Amino acid sequence: MPRPMLRNRSWRRISVRTPSGRLVVHYEKRRPGAAKCSVCGRPLNGVPPLRPSEMSKLAKTEKRPERMYGGAVCPSCLARGLREAARAQA
């Protein structure tokens, strides 16, 4: 019987064959959903759907795009915002 903590479906069950040939069950947290644009809610490209512990092992450029508001705002919303800001200044 697994530990009480592991008895619910928030943990993903993975069957793993050990070197001795025995089949055991490993538990891991499920993957989160895709990152979404904070303006329009569209899924962001270039941002992997990983848990924070897995994300911390990636290089900076693998975590999010290298541009203004990368990983927070989609390119179309960013372009629209920059246009509006330029028009407000002029």
PDB file of N, CA, C and O in Angstrom, chain B, residues numbered from 101:
ATOM      1  N   MET B 101       0.842  -1.184   0.000  1.00  0.00           N
ATOM      2  CA  MET B 101       0.000   0.000   0.000  1.00  0.00           C
ATOM      3  C   MET B 101       0.890   1.251   0.000  1.00  0.00           C
ATOM      4  O   MET B 101       1.814   1.347   0.807  1.00  0.00           O
ATOM      5  N   PRO B 102       0.621   2.207  -0.895  1.00  0.00           N
ATOM      6  CA  PRO B 102       1.436   3.420  -0.912  1.00  0.00           C
ATOM      7  C   PRO B 102       1.166   4.301   0.309  1.00  0.00           C
ATOM      8  O   PRO B 102       0.178   4.122   1.022  1.00  0.00           O
ATOM      9  N   ARG B 103       2.051   5.235   0.523  1.00  0.00           N
ATOM     10  CA  ARG B 103       1.872   6.192   1.608  1.00  0.00           C
ATOM     11  C   ARG B 103       0.564   6.952   1.399  1.00  0.00           C
ATOM     12  O   ARG B 103       0.126   7.102   0.259  1.00  0.00           O
ATOM     13  N   PRO B 104      -0.061   7.427   2.455  1.00  0.00           N
ATOM     14  CA  PRO B 104      -1.321   8.163   2.289  1.00  0.00           C
ATOM     15  C   PRO B 104      -1.186   9.361   1.352  1.00  0.00           C
ATOM     16  O   PRO B 104      -2.125   9.693   0.630  1.00  0.00           O
ATOM     17  N   MET B 105      -0.038   9.999   1.361  1.00  0.00           N
ATOM     18  CA  MET B 105       0.207  11.152   0.494  1.00  0.00           C
ATOM     19  C   MET B 105       0.074  10.788  -0.986  1.00  0.00           C
ATOM     20  O   MET B 105      -0.341  11.614  -1.800  1.00  0.00           O
ATOM     21  N   LEU B 106       0.426   9.552  -1.328  1.00  0.00           N
ATOM     22  CA  LEU B 106       0.457   9.129  -2.729  1.00  0.00           C
ATOM     23  C   LEU B 106      -0.838   8.467  -3.190  1.00  0.00           C
ATOM     24  O   LEU B 106      -0.919   7.994  -4.323  1.00  0.00           O
ATOM     25  N   ARG B 107      -1.840   8.430  -2.334  1.00  0.00           N
ATOM     26  CA  ARG B 107      -3.069   7.718  -2.667  1.00  0.00           C
ATOM     27  C   ARG B 107      -4.081   8.560  -3.424  1.00  0.00           C
ATOM     28  O   ARG B 107      -5.240   8.160  -3.531  1.00  0.00           O
ATOM     29  N   ASN B 108      -3.695   9.691  -3.944  1.00  0.00           N
ATOM     30  CA  ASN B 108      -4.636  10.475  -4.750  1.00  0.00           C
ATOM     31  C   ASN B 108      -4.044  10.689  -6.133  1.00  0.00           C
ATOM     32  O   ASN B 108      -2.871  10.397  -6.368  1.00  0.00           O
ATOM     33  N   ARG B 109      -4.859  11.199  -7.045  1.00  0.00           N
ATOM     34  CA  ARG B 109      -4.447  11.261  -8.443  1.00  0.00           C
ATOM     35  C   ARG B 109      -3.728  12.555  -8.816  1.00  0.00           C
ATOM     36  O   ARG B 109      -3.521  12.834  -9.997  1.00  0.00           O
ATOM     37  N   SER B 110      -3.344  13.348  -7.804  1.00  0.00           N
ATOM     38  CA  SER B 110      -2.514  14.505  -8.135  1.00  0.00           C
ATOM     39  C   SER B 110      -1.087  14.046  -8.435  1.00  0.00           C
ATOM     40  O   SER B 110      -0.283  14.809  -8.971  1.00  0.00           O
ATOM     41  N   TRP B 111      -0.781  12.803  -8.089  1.00  0.00           N
ATOM     42  CA  TRP B 111       0.520  12.216  -8.410  1.00  0.00           C
ATOM     43  C   TRP B 111       0.379  11.326  -9.636  1.00  0.00           C
ATOM     44  O   TRP B 111      -0.546  10.520  -9.730  1.00  0.00           O
ATOM     45  N   ARG B 112       1.308  11.482 -10.573  1.00  0.00           N
ATOM     46  CA  ARG B 112       1.316  10.668 -11.787  1.00  0.00           C
ATOM     47  C   ARG B 112       2.017   9.352 -11.478  1.00  0.00           C
ATOM     48  O   ARG B 112       3.078   9.340 -10.854  1.00  0.00           O
ATOM     49  N   ARG B 113       1.429   8.254 -11.912  1.00  0.00           N
ATOM     50  CA  ARG B 113       2.023   6.942 -11.666  1.00  0.00           C
ATOM     51  C   ARG B 113       2.787   6.488 -12.907  1.00  0.00           C
ATOM     52  O   ARG B 113       2.263   6.513 -14.021  1.00  0.00           O
ATOM     53  N   ILE B 114       4.034   6.074 -12.693  1.00  0.00           N
ATOM     54  CA  ILE B 114       4.884   5.634 -13.792  1.00  0.00           C
ATOM     55  C   ILE B 114       5.408   4.251 -13.454  1.00  0.00           C
ATOM     56  O   ILE B 114       6.010   4.052 -12.398  1.00  0.00           O
ATOM     57  N   SER B 115       5.182   3.294 -14.346  1.00  0.00           N
ATOM     58  CA  SER B 115       5.711   1.947 -14.145  1.00  0.00           C
ATOM     59  C   SER B 115       7.156   1.913 -14.612  1.00  0.00           C
ATOM     60  O   SER B 115       7.465   2.309 -15.735  1.00  0.00           O
ATOM     61  N   VAL B 116       8.034   1.439 -13.744  1.00  0.00           N
ATOM     62  CA  VAL B 116       9.470   1.387 -14.046  1.00  0.00           C
ATOM     63  C   VAL B 116       9.964  -0.019 -13.768  1.00  0.00           C
ATOM     64  O   VAL B 116       9.691  -0.591 -12.714  1.00  0.00           O
ATOM     65  N   ARG B 117      10.693  -0.565 -14.724  1.00  0.00           N
ATOM     66  CA  ARG B 117      11.287  -1.875 -14.511  1.00  0.00           C
ATOM     67  C   ARG B 117      12.681  -1.693 -13.929  1.00  0.00           C
ATOM     68  O   ARG B 117      13.522  -1.017 -14.522  1.00  0.00           O
ATOM     69  N   THR B 118      12.924  -2.291 -12.775  1.00  0.00           N
ATOM     70  CA  THR B 118      14.210  -2.159 -12.093  1.00  0.00           C
ATOM     71  C   THR B 118      15.230  -3.114 -12.715  1.00  0.00           C
ATOM     72  O   THR B 118      14.852  -4.014 -13.466  1.00  0.00           O
ATOM     73  N   PRO B 119      16.510  -2.930 -12.412  1.00  0.00           N
ATOM     74  CA  PRO B 119      17.526  -3.840 -12.953  1.00  0.00           C
ATOM     75  C   PRO B 119      17.302  -5.302 -12.561  1.00  0.00           C
ATOM     76  O   PRO B 119      17.732  -6.204 -13.279  1.00  0.00           O
ATOM     77  N   SER B 120      16.635  -5.545 -11.430  1.00  0.00           N
ATOM     78  CA  SER B 120      16.376  -6.928 -11.026  1.00  0.00           C
ATOM     79  C   SER B 120      15.222  -7.547 -11.812  1.00  0.00           C
ATOM     80  O   SER B 120      14.945  -8.739 -11.677  1.00  0.00           O
ATOM     81  N   GLY B 121      14.550  -6.736 -12.635  1.00  0.00           N
ATOM     82  CA  GLY B 121      13.451  -7.251 -13.440  1.00  0.00           C
ATOM     83  C   GLY B 121      12.086  -7.040 -12.820  1.00  0.00           C
ATOM     84  O   GLY B 121      11.069  -7.383 -13.423  1.00  0.00           O
ATOM     85  N   ARG B 122      12.051  -6.475 -11.612  1.00  0.00           N
ATOM     86  CA  ARG B 122      10.786  -6.241 -10.919  1.00  0.00           C
ATOM     87  C   ARG B 122      10.132  -4.979 -11.472  1.00  0.00           C
ATOM     88  O   ARG B 122      10.831  -4.035 -11.842  1.00  0.00           O
ATOM     89  N   LEU B 123       8.810  -4.950 -11.533  1.00  0.00           N
ATOM     90  CA  LEU B 123       8.067  -3.788 -12.002  1.00  0.00           C
ATOM     91  C   LEU B 123       7.581  -3.012 -10.781  1.00  0.00           C
ATOM     92  O   LEU B 123       6.815  -3.538  -9.973  1.00  0.00           O
ATOM     93  N   VAL B 124       8.027  -1.756 -10.645  1.00  0.00           N
ATOM     94  CA  VAL B 124       7.631  -0.933  -9.506  1.00  0.00           C
ATOM     95  C   VAL B 124       6.951   0.330 -10.013  1.00  0.00           C
ATOM     96  O   VAL B 124       7.086   0.698 -11.180  1.00  0.00           O
ATOM     97  N   VAL B 125       6.229   0.980  -9.131  1.00  0.00           N
ATOM     98  CA  VAL B 125       5.528   2.210  -9.487  1.00  0.00           C
ATOM     99  C   VAL B 125       6.268   3.398  -8.884  1.00  0.00           C
ATOM    100  O   VAL B 125       6.491   3.450  -7.675  1.00  0.00           O
ATOM    101  N   HIS B 126       6.644   4.345  -9.730  1.00  0.00           N
ATOM    102  CA  HIS B 126       7.234   5.600  -9.273  1.00  0.00           C
ATOM    103  C   HIS B 126       6.160   6.675  -9.354  1.00  0.00           C
ATOM    104  O   HIS B 126       5.290   6.623 -10.223  1.00  0.00           O
ATOM    105  N   TYR B 127       6.218   7.642  -8.457  1.00  0.00           N
ATOM    106  CA  TYR B 127       5.239   8.718  -8.416  1.00  0.00           C
ATOM    107  C   TYR B 127       5.941  10.036  -8.697  1.00  0.00           C
ATOM    108  O   TYR B 127       7.032  10.288  -8.185  1.00  0.00           O
ATOM    109  N   GLU B 128       5.308  10.880  -9.515  1.00  0.00           N
ATOM    110  CA  GLU B 128       5.848  12.221  -9.732  1.00  0.00           C
ATOM    111  C   GLU B 128       4.680  13.187  -9.925  1.00  0.00           C
ATOM    112  O   GLU B 128       3.592  12.796 -10.348  1.00  0.00           O
ATOM    113  N   LYS B 129       4.927  14.441  -9.610  1.00  0.00           N
ATOM    114  CA  LYS B 129       3.887  15.455  -9.767  1.00  0.00           C
ATOM    115  C   LYS B 129       3.589  15.642 -11.247  1.00  0.00           C
ATOM    116  O   LYS B 129       4.469  15.480 -12.092  1.00  0.00           O
ATOM    117  N   ARG B 130       2.355  15.982 -11.551  1.00  0.00           N
ATOM    118  CA  ARG B 130       1.958  16.175 -12.942  1.00  0.00           C
ATOM    119  C   ARG B 130       2.554  17.451 -13.510  1.00  0.00           C
ATOM    120  O   ARG B 130       2.909  18.370 -12.773  1.00  0.00           O
ATOM    121  N   ARG B 131       2.657  17.494 -14.832  1.00  0.00           N
ATOM    122  CA  ARG B 131       3.167  18.680 -15.515  1.00  0.00           C
ATOM    123  C   ARG B 131       2.135  19.797 -15.459  1.00  0.00           C
ATOM    124  O   ARG B 131       0.940  19.525 -15.575  1.00  0.00           O
ATOM    125  N   PRO B 132       2.559  21.046 -15.285  1.00  0.00           N
ATOM    126  CA  PRO B 132       1.593  22.146 -15.297  1.00  0.00           C
ATOM    127  C   PRO B 132       1.148  22.475 -16.714  1.00  0.00           C
ATOM    128  O   PRO B 132       1.732  21.992 -17.684  1.00  0.00           O
ATOM    129  N   GLY B 133       0.116  23.296 -16.830  1.00  0.00           N
ATOM    130  CA  GLY B 133      -0.373  23.721 -18.134  1.00  0.00           C
ATOM    131  C   GLY B 133       0.585  24.704 -18.784  1.00  0.00           C
ATOM    132  O   GLY B 133       1.527  25.177 -18.147  1.00  0.00           O
ATOM    133  N   ALA B 134       0.345  25.007 -20.042  1.00  0.00           N
ATOM    134  CA  ALA B 134       1.210  25.922 -20.783  1.00  0.00           C
ATOM    135  C   ALA B 134       1.075  27.335 -20.226  1.00  0.00           C
ATOM    136  O   ALA B 134       0.016  27.714 -19.725  1.00  0.00           O
ATOM    137  N   ALA B 135       2.164  28.117 -20.318  1.00  0.00           N
ATOM    138  CA  ALA B 135       2.141  29.514 -19.894  1.00  0.00           C
ATOM    139  C   ALA B 135       1.244  30.300 -20.834  1.00  0.00           C
ATOM    140  O   ALA B 135       1.216  30.037 -22.036  1.00  0.00           O
ATOM    141  N   LYS B 136       0.507  31.269 -20.286  1.00  0.00           N
ATOM    142  CA  LYS B 136      -0.439  32.032 -21.088  1.00  0.00           C
ATOM    143  C   LYS B 136      -0.079  33.517 -21.067  1.00  0.00           C
ATOM    144  O   LYS B 136       0.507  34.016 -20.106  1.00  0.00           O
ATOM    145  N   CYS B 137      -0.440  34.204 -22.136  1.00  0.00           N
ATOM    146  CA  CYS B 137      -0.235  35.653 -22.247  1.00  0.00           C
ATOM    147  C   CYS B 137      -1.069  36.339 -21.170  1.00  0.00           C
ATOM    148  O   CYS B 137      -2.233  35.997 -20.961  1.00  0.00           O
ATOM    149  N   SER B 138      -0.458  37.317 -20.484  1.00  0.00           N
ATOM    150  CA  SER B 138      -1.172  37.998 -19.408  1.00  0.00           C
ATOM    151  C   SER B 138      -2.208  38.982 -19.936  1.00  0.00           C
ATOM    152  O   SER B 138      -3.046  39.458 -19.170  1.00  0.00           O
ATOM    153  N   VAL B 139      -2.167  39.302 -21.240  1.00  0.00           N
ATOM    154  CA  VAL B 139      -3.118  40.249 -21.819  1.00  0.00           C
ATOM    155  C   VAL B 139      -4.287  39.514 -22.470  1.00  0.00           C
ATOM    156  O   VAL B 139      -5.443  39.754 -22.122  1.00  0.00           O
ATOM    157  N   CYS B 140      -3.985  38.612 -23.422  1.00  0.00           N
ATOM    158  CA  CYS B 140      -5.058  37.963 -24.184  1.00  0.00           C
ATOM    159  C   CYS B 140      -5.328  36.525 -23.753  1.00  0.00           C
ATOM    160  O   CYS B 140      -6.375  35.978 -24.099  1.00  0.00           O
ATOM    161  N   GLY B 141      -4.417  35.896 -23.009  1.00  0.00           N
ATOM    162  CA  GLY B 141      -4.638  34.535 -22.536  1.00  0.00           C
ATOM    163  C   GLY B 141      -4.240  33.448 -23.505  1.00  0.00           C
ATOM    164  O   GLY B 141      -4.492  32.271 -23.248  1.00  0.00           O
ATOM    165  N   ARG B 142      -3.614  33.819 -24.632  1.00  0.00           N
ATOM    166  CA  ARG B 142      -3.175  32.838 -25.623  1.00  0.00           C
ATOM    167  C   ARG B 142      -1.939  32.087 -25.103  1.00  0.00           C
ATOM    168  O   ARG B 142      -1.119  32.701 -24.420  1.00  0.00           O
ATOM    169  N   PRO B 143      -1.770  30.795 -25.392  1.00  0.00           N
ATOM    170  CA  PRO B 143      -0.566  30.075 -24.948  1.00  0.00           C
ATOM    171  C   PRO B 143       0.695  30.688 -25.546  1.00  0.00           C
ATOM    172  O   PRO B 143       0.719  31.079 -26.713  1.00  0.00           O
ATOM    173  N   LEU B 144       1.741  30.766 -24.730  1.00  0.00           N
ATOM    174  CA  LEU B 144       2.997  31.387 -25.168  1.00  0.00           C
ATOM    175  C   LEU B 144       3.910  30.354 -25.799  1.00  0.00           C
ATOM    176  O   LEU B 144       4.062  29.248 -25.278  1.00  0.00           O
ATOM    177  N   ASN B 145       4.521  30.714 -26.923  1.00  0.00           N
ATOM    178  CA  ASN B 145       5.533  29.872 -27.550  1.00  0.00           C
ATOM    179  C   ASN B 145       6.870  30.121 -26.872  1.00  0.00           C
ATOM    180  O   ASN B 145       7.134  31.228 -26.403  1.00  0.00           O
ATOM    181  N   GLY B 146       7.709  29.106 -26.819  1.00  0.00           N
ATOM    182  CA  GLY B 146       9.052  29.271 -26.286  1.00  0.00           C
ATOM    183  C   GLY B 146       9.149  29.154 -24.785  1.00  0.00           C
ATOM    184  O   GLY B 146      10.230  29.345 -24.228  1.00  0.00           O
ATOM    185  N   VAL B 147       8.041  28.842 -24.102  1.00  0.00           N
ATOM    186  CA  VAL B 147       8.063  28.670 -22.652  1.00  0.00           C
ATOM    187  C   VAL B 147       7.658  27.230 -22.360  1.00  0.00           C
ATOM    188  O   VAL B 147       6.496  26.872 -22.553  1.00  0.00           O
ATOM    189  N   PRO B 148       8.589  26.393 -21.898  1.00  0.00           N
ATOM    190  CA  PRO B 148       8.248  24.985 -21.687  1.00  0.00           C
ATOM    191  C   PRO B 148       7.335  24.791 -20.481  1.00  0.00           C
ATOM    192  O   PRO B 148       7.488  25.494 -19.482  1.00  0.00           O
ATOM    193  N   PRO B 149       6.391  23.857 -20.547  1.00  0.00           N
ATOM    194  CA  PRO B 149       5.506  23.597 -19.408  1.00  0.00           C
ATOM    195  C   PRO B 149       6.178  22.647 -18.412  1.00  0.00           C
ATOM    196  O   PRO B 149       5.896  21.449 -18.410  1.00  0.00           O
ATOM    197  N   LEU B 150       7.049  23.173 -17.582  1.00  0.00           N
ATOM    198  CA  LEU B 150       7.792  22.347 -16.629  1.00  0.00           C
ATOM    199  C   LEU B 150       7.506  22.796 -15.208  1.00  0.00           C
ATOM    200  O   LEU B 150       7.078  23.925 -14.970  1.00  0.00           O
ATOM    201  N   ARG B 151       7.748  21.896 -14.269  1.00  0.00           N
ATOM    202  CA  ARG B 151       7.641  22.221 -12.851  1.00  0.00           C
ATOM    203  C   ARG B 151       8.822  23.122 -12.468  1.00  0.00           C
ATOM    204  O   ARG B 151       9.856  23.079 -13.134  1.00  0.00           O
ATOM    205  N   PRO B 152       8.695  23.929 -11.419  1.00  0.00           N
ATOM    206  CA  PRO B 152       9.778  24.841 -11.048  1.00  0.00           C
ATOM    207  C   PRO B 152      11.124  24.146 -10.811  1.00  0.00           C
ATOM    208  O   PRO B 152      12.174  24.705 -11.128  1.00  0.00           O
ATOM    209  N   SER B 153      11.092  22.927 -10.253  1.00  0.00           N
ATOM    210  CA  SER B 153      12.340  22.213 -10.009  1.00  0.00           C
ATOM    211  C   SER B 153      13.028  21.819 -11.316  1.00  0.00           C
ATOM    212  O   SER B 153      14.256  21.796 -11.391  1.00  0.00           O
ATOM    213  N   GLU B 154      12.228  21.506 -12.355  1.00  0.00           N
ATOM    214  CA  GLU B 154      12.804  21.164 -13.658  1.00  0.00           C
ATOM    215  C   GLU B 154      13.210  22.428 -14.410  1.00  0.00           C
ATOM    216  O   GLU B 154      14.208  22.429 -15.130  1.00  0.00           O
ATOM    217  N   MET B 155      12.439  23.501 -14.246  1.00  0.00           N
ATOM    218  CA  MET B 155      12.719  24.758 -14.933  1.00  0.00           C
ATOM    219  C   MET B 155      14.038  25.363 -14.461  1.00  0.00           C
ATOM    220  O   MET B 155      14.751  25.988 -15.246  1.00  0.00           O
ATOM    221  N   SER B 156      14.366  25.181 -13.175  1.00  0.00           N
ATOM    222  CA  SER B 156      15.586  25.777 -12.638  1.00  0.00           C
ATOM    223  C   SER B 156      16.841  25.132 -13.216  1.00  0.00           C
ATOM    224  O   SER B 156      17.926  25.705 -13.124  1.00  0.00           O
ATOM    225  N   LYS B 157      16.710  23.953 -13.808  1.00  0.00           N
ATOM    226  CA  LYS B 157      17.865  23.268 -14.390  1.00  0.00           C
ATOM    227  C   LYS B 157      18.140  23.696 -15.828  1.00  0.00           C
ATOM    228  O   LYS B 157      19.166  23.324 -16.397  1.00  0.00           O
ATOM    229  N   LEU B 158      17.228  24.479 -16.425  1.00  0.00           N
ATOM    230  CA  LEU B 158      17.407  24.934 -17.805  1.00  0.00           C
ATOM    231  C   LEU B 158      18.244  26.207 -17.842  1.00  0.00           C
ATOM    232  O   LEU B 158      18.337  26.934 -16.853  1.00  0.00           O
ATOM    233  N   ALA B 159      18.850  26.465 -18.999  1.00  0.00           N
ATOM    234  CA  ALA B 159      19.564  27.717 -19.205  1.00  0.00           C
ATOM    235  C   ALA B 159      18.548  28.851 -19.324  1.00  0.00           C
ATOM    236  O   ALA B 159      17.370  28.609 -19.589  1.00  0.00           O
ATOM    237  N   LYS B 160      19.006  30.091 -19.127  1.00  0.00           N
ATOM    238  CA  LYS B 160      18.098  31.232 -19.119  1.00  0.00           C
ATOM    239  C   LYS B 160      17.326  31.354 -20.426  1.00  0.00           C
ATOM    240  O   LYS B 160      16.131  31.653 -20.417  1.00  0.00           O
ATOM    241  N   THR B 161      18.000  31.126 -21.550  1.00  0.00           N
ATOM    242  CA  THR B 161      17.343  31.296 -22.844  1.00  0.00           C
ATOM    243  C   THR B 161      16.382  30.158 -23.159  1.00  0.00           C
ATOM    244  O   THR B 161      15.562  30.288 -24.068  1.00  0.00           O
ATOM    245  N   GLU B 162      16.461  29.041 -22.430  1.00  0.00           N
ATOM    246  CA  GLU B 162      15.510  27.949 -22.627  1.00  0.00           C
ATOM    247  C   GLU B 162      14.243  28.153 -21.803  1.00  0.00           C
ATOM    248  O   GLU B 162      13.225  27.512 -22.063  1.00  0.00           O
ATOM    249  N   LYS B 163      14.300  29.043 -20.809  1.00  0.00           N
ATOM    250  CA  LYS B 163      13.147  29.259 -19.936  1.00  0.00           C
ATOM    251  C   LYS B 163      12.105  30.159 -20.566  1.00  0.00           C
ATOM    252  O   LYS B 163      10.909  29.972 -20.344  1.00  0.00           O
ATOM    253  N   ARG B 164      12.545  31.138 -21.352  1.00  0.00           N
ATOM    254  CA  ARG B 164      11.631  32.119 -21.921  1.00  0.00           C
ATOM    255  C   ARG B 164      12.306  32.826 -23.079  1.00  0.00           C
ATOM    256  O   ARG B 164      13.533  32.783 -23.177  1.00  0.00           O
ATOM    257  N   PRO B 165      11.542  33.488 -23.981  1.00  0.00           N
ATOM    258  CA  PRO B 165      12.145  34.197 -25.106  1.00  0.00           C
ATOM    259  C   PRO B 165      12.951  35.405 -24.641  1.00  0.00           C
ATOM    260  O   PRO B 165      12.619  36.030 -23.634  1.00  0.00           O
ATOM    261  N   GLU B 166      14.011  35.732 -25.380  1.00  0.00           N
ATOM    262  CA  GLU B 166      14.882  36.866 -25.053  1.00  0.00           C
ATOM    263  C   GLU B 166      14.363  38.127 -25.730  1.00  0.00           C
ATOM    264  O   GLU B 166      14.962  38.605 -26.693  1.00  0.00           O
ATOM    265  N   ARG B 167      13.266  38.661 -25.241  1.00  0.00           N
ATOM    266  CA  ARG B 167      12.763  39.940 -25.725  1.00  0.00           C
ATOM    267  C   ARG B 167      12.008  40.599 -24.589  1.00  0.00           C
ATOM    268  O   ARG B 167      11.806  39.994 -23.536  1.00  0.00           O
ATOM    269  N   MET B 168      11.592  41.839 -24.799  1.00  0.00           N
ATOM    270  CA  MET B 168      10.856  42.546 -23.755  1.00  0.00           C
ATOM    271  C   MET B 168       9.619  41.751 -23.380  1.00  0.00           C
ATOM    272  O   MET B 168       8.900  41.261 -24.251  1.00  0.00           O
ATOM    273  N   TYR B 169       9.374  41.624 -22.097  1.00  0.00           N
ATOM    274  CA  TYR B 169       8.221  40.901 -21.569  1.00  0.00           C
ATOM    275  C   TYR B 169       8.149  39.462 -22.070  1.00  0.00           C
ATOM    276  O   TYR B 169       7.063  38.888 -22.154  1.00  0.00           O
ATOM    277  N   GLY B 170       9.306  38.872 -22.406  1.00  0.00           N
ATOM    278  CA  GLY B 170       9.346  37.485 -22.851  1.00  0.00           C
ATOM    279  C   GLY B 170       8.886  36.560 -21.736  1.00  0.00           C
ATOM    280  O   GLY B 170       9.342  36.676 -20.599  1.00  0.00           O
ATOM    281  N   GLY B 171       7.990  35.648 -22.057  1.00  0.00           N
ATOM    282  CA  GLY B 171       7.468  34.722 -21.070  1.00  0.00           C
ATOM    283  C   GLY B 171       6.266  35.256 -20.323  1.00  0.00           C
ATOM    284  O   GLY B 171       5.699  34.555 -19.485  1.00  0.00           O
ATOM    285  N   ALA B 172       5.856  36.509 -20.617  1.00  0.00           N
ATOM    286  CA  ALA B 172       4.696  37.089 -19.949  1.00  0.00           C
ATOM    287  C   ALA B 172       3.643  37.560 -20.943  1.00  0.00           C
ATOM    288  O   ALA B 172       2.445  37.420 -20.696  1.00  0.00           O
ATOM    289  N   VAL B 173       4.092  38.125 -22.079  1.00  0.00           N
ATOM    290  CA  VAL B 173       3.172  38.694 -23.066  1.00  0.00           C
ATOM    291  C   VAL B 173       3.507  38.104 -24.428  1.00  0.00           C
ATOM    292  O   VAL B 173       4.679  37.937 -24.766  1.00  0.00           O
ATOM    293  N   CYS B 174       2.463  37.783 -25.222  1.00  0.00           N
ATOM    294  CA  CYS B 174       2.687  37.217 -26.554  1.00  0.00           C
ATOM    295  C   CYS B 174       3.164  38.312 -27.508  1.00  0.00           C
ATOM    296  O   CYS B 174       2.943  39.491 -27.233  1.00  0.00           O
ATOM    297  N   PRO B 175       3.812  37.958 -28.621  1.00  0.00           N
ATOM    298  CA  PRO B 175       4.383  38.954 -29.526  1.00  0.00           C
ATOM    299  C   PRO B 175       3.359  39.936 -30.089  1.00  0.00           C
ATOM    300  O   PRO B 175       3.665  41.117 -30.248  1.00  0.00           O
ATOM    301  N   SER B 176       2.148  39.466 -30.394  1.00  0.00           N
ATOM    302  CA  SER B 176       1.151  40.369 -30.974  1.00  0.00           C
ATOM    303  C   SER B 176       0.683  41.401 -29.947  1.00  0.00           C
ATOM    304  O   SER B 176       0.495  42.566 -30.296  1.00  0.00           O
ATOM    305  N   CYS B 177       0.494  41.002 -28.701  1.00  0.00           N
ATOM    306  CA  CYS B 177       0.097  41.956 -27.657  1.00  0.00           C
ATOM    307  C   CYS B 177       1.237  42.926 -27.355  1.00  0.00           C
ATOM    308  O   CYS B 177       0.994  44.100 -27.076  1.00  0.00           O
ATOM    309  N   LEU B 178       2.473  42.443 -27.408  1.00  0.00           N
ATOM    310  CA  LEU B 178       3.626  43.316 -27.187  1.00  0.00           C
ATOM    311  C   LEU B 178       3.713  44.363 -28.284  1.00  0.00           C
ATOM    312  O   LEU B 178       3.932  45.539 -27.994  1.00  0.00           O
ATOM    313  N   ALA B 179       3.545  43.959 -29.544  1.00  0.00           N
ATOM    314  CA  ALA B 179       3.601  44.904 -30.660  1.00  0.00           C
ATOM    315  C   ALA B 179       2.488  45.938 -30.530  1.00  0.00           C
ATOM    316  O   ALA B 179       2.712  47.126 -30.759  1.00  0.00           O
ATOM    317  N   ARG B 180       1.290  45.488 -30.163  1.00  0.00           N
ATOM    318  CA  ARG B 180       0.168  46.409 -29.989  1.00  0.00           C
ATOM    319  C   ARG B 180       0.463  47.406 -28.866  1.00  0.00           C
ATOM    320  O   ARG B 180       0.185  48.597 -29.004  1.00  0.00           O
ATOM    321  N   GLY B 181       1.023  46.921 -27.758  1.00  0.00           N
ATOM    322  CA  GLY B 181       1.356  47.792 -26.630  1.00  0.00           C
ATOM    323  C   GLY B 181       2.424  48.805 -26.978  1.00  0.00           C
ATOM    324  O   GLY B 181       2.342  49.962 -26.565  1.00  0.00           O
ATOM    325  N   LEU B 182       3.440  48.378 -27.744  1.00  0.00           N
ATOM    326  CA  LEU B 182       4.504  49.298 -28.150  1.00  0.00           C
ATOM    327  C   LEU B 182       3.956  50.367 -29.091  1.00  0.00           C
ATOM    328  O   LEU B 182       4.330  51.536 -28.988  1.00  0.00           O
ATOM    329  N   ARG B 183       3.067  49.973 -30.008  1.00  0.00           N
ATOM    330  CA  ARG B 183       2.446  50.960 -30.906  1.00  0.00           C
ATOM    331  C   ARG B 183       1.646  51.982 -30.126  1.00  0.00           C
ATOM    332  O   ARG B 183       1.742  53.180 -30.390  1.00  0.00           O
ATOM    333  N   GLU B 184       0.854  51.517 -29.165  1.00  0.00           N
ATOM    334  CA  GLU B 184       0.033  52.426 -28.357  1.00  0.00           C
ATOM    335  C   GLU B 184       0.918  53.368 -27.537  1.00  0.00           C
ATOM    336  O   GLU B 184       0.605  54.551 -27.405  1.00  0.00           O
ATOM    337  N   ALA B 185       2.029  52.848 -26.982  1.00  0.00           N
ATOM    338  CA  ALA B 185       2.923  53.686 -26.201  1.00  0.00           C
ATOM    339  C   ALA B 185       3.590  54.742 -27.070  1.00  0.00           C
ATOM    340  O   ALA B 185       3.744  55.886 -26.642  1.00  0.00           O
ATOM    341  N   ALA B 186       3.991  54.370 -28.293  1.00  0.00           N
ATOM    342  CA  ALA B 186       4.629  55.326 -29.210  1.00  0.00           C
ATOM    343  C   ALA B 186       3.637  56.411 -29.641  1.00  0.00           C
ATOM    344  O   ALA B 186       3.998  57.580 -29.776  1.00  0.00           O
ATOM    345  N   ARG B 187       2.390  56.006 -29.853  1.00  0.00           N
ATOM    346  CA  ARG B 187       1.374  56.985 -30.255  1.00  0.00           C
ATOM    347  C   ARG B 187       1.015  57.924 -29.119  1.00  0.00           C
ATOM    348  O   ARG B 187       0.701  59.092 -29.352  1.00  0.00           O
ATOM    349  N   ALA B 188       1.059  57.428 -27.903  1.00  0.00           N
ATOM    350  CA  ALA B 188       0.747  58.267 -26.739  1.00  0.00           C
ATOM    351  C   ALA B 188       1.837  59.321 -26.517  1.00  0.00           C
ATOM    352  O   ALA B 188       1.549  60.436 -26.082  1.00  0.00           O
ATOM    353  N   GLN B 189       3.094  58.959 -26.820  1.00  0.00           N
ATOM    354  CA  GLN B 189       4.211  59.901 -26.652  1.00  0.00           C
ATOM    355  C   GLN B 189       4.178  61.003 -27.721  1.00  0.00           C
ATOM    356  O   GLN B 189       4.501  62.157 -27.439  1.00  0.00           O
ATOM    357  N   ALA B 190       3.789  60.643 -28.936  1.00  0.00           N
ATOM    358  CA  ALA B 190       3.837  61.611 -30.046  1.00  0.00           C
ATOM    359  C   ALA B 190       2.725  62.627 -30.004  1.00  0.00           C
ATOM    360  O   ALA B 190       2.648  63.495 -30.874  1.00  0.00           O
TER     361      ALA B 190
END
